[in-house]
Amino acid sequence: MSMKFKTFFFEALLKYDEVMRGIGQKPKVRVVVLEKIFDIDPTGLRCLKDFAQRCKKQKIRLILSGVNTLVFQTMQDANLYDFIKKENVFSESDSEITGSDLEM
């Protein structure tokens, strides 16, 4: 996957948040599927952290799904894993997210 696509993906999260706030939509939970993201650079980390902070400020639970080992390790190194919280991060080996995982 090209660097340009990854950066676009994470920047698109921020744009998505802006659009949803603009139209007055506030979900209880947001699920971001990262199964096609094989690594994350500092720009992607910054965008993801900004998105996570926006979710927290709006009291929206953020769930990351399909997180591979490299992305997980990078998130841990950047203290992003602790910010998002362990129970909200699902690895690529987790078979599925159930309804009970989405409860607030």
C-alpha positions in Angstrom: 0.0 0.0 0.0 1.4 3.4 -0.9 2.3 6.0 1.6 0.0 8.4 -0.1 -3.0 6.1 0.4 -2.2 5.6 4.1 -1.9 9.3 4.8 -5.1 9.9 2.9 -6.9 7.2 4.9 -6.1 8.8 8.2 -6.7 12.3 7.1 -10.1 11.1 5.8 -11.0 10.1 9.4 -10.6 13.8 10.4 -12.7 15.0 7.5 -15.3 12.4 8.3 -15.6 13.7 11.8 -15.9 17.3 10.5 -18.7 16.3 8.1 -20.6 14.3 10.8 -20.4 17.2 13.2 -21.5 19.6 10.5 -24.7 17.6 9.8 -25.4 17.0 13.5 -24.8 13.2 13.6 -23.3 11.9 16.8 -23.0 8.1 17.0 -22.4 6.3 20.3 -19.6 4.2 18.7 -17.2 4.6 15.8 -15.5 1.5 14.4 -12.4 2.0 12.3 -11.3 -1.0 10.3 -7.5 -1.1 9.9 -7.1 -4.5 8.3 -5.6 -3.0 5.1 -3.2 -0.8 7.0 0.0 -2.7 7.3 2.1 0.0 9.1 1.5 3.6 10.3 3.9 6.5 10.0 4.1 9.6 12.2 1.5 11.5 10.1 -0.9 8.6 10.4 -0.3 8.4 14.1 -1.0 12.1 14.5 -4.2 11.9 12.5 -5.4 8.8 14.4 -4.6 10.5 17.7 -6.4 13.6 16.7 -9.4 11.5 15.7 -9.3 9.6 19.0 -9.2 12.9 20.9 -12.2 14.2 19.0 -14.1 11.1 19.7 -13.2 11.3 23.4 -14.2 15.0 23.6 -17.6 14.1 22.0 -18.0 11.1 24.3 -18.0 8.7 21.3 -16.4 5.3 21.8 -13.7 4.6 19.3 -13.1 1.0 18.3 -10.1 -0.1 16.1 -10.6 -3.4 14.3 -8.1 -5.5 12.3 -5.0 -4.0 13.9 -1.9 -5.9 12.9 1.2 -6.5 15.0 3.3 -3.7 13.5 0.5 -1.1 13.8 -0.2 -2.3 17.3 3.5 -2.0 18.3 3.7 1.5 16.8 0.6 2.6 18.7 2.1 1.3 21.9 5.4 3.1 21.3 3.5 6.3 20.7 1.3 5.8 23.9 -1.8 5.8 21.6 -2.8 2.3 22.6 -3.2 3.5 26.3 -5.1 6.5 25.2 -7.6 4.5 23.1 -7.7 1.7 25.7 -7.1 -2.0 25.4 -10.7 -3.0 25.3 -11.3 -0.8 22.2 -8.5 -2.4 20.1 -9.1 -5.6 18.2 -6.3 -7.5 16.4 -6.4 -8.9 13.0 -6.7 -12.3 14.5 -9.9 -11.5 16.5 -12.6 -13.2 14.5 -15.3 -10.6 14.9 -16.6 -7.7 17.0 -19.8 -8.7 18.7 -22.7 -6.6 20.0 -21.4 -6.9 23.5 -18.1 -5.4 22.4 -20.0 -2.3 21.2 -21.9 -1.6 24.4 -21.0 1.6 26.2 
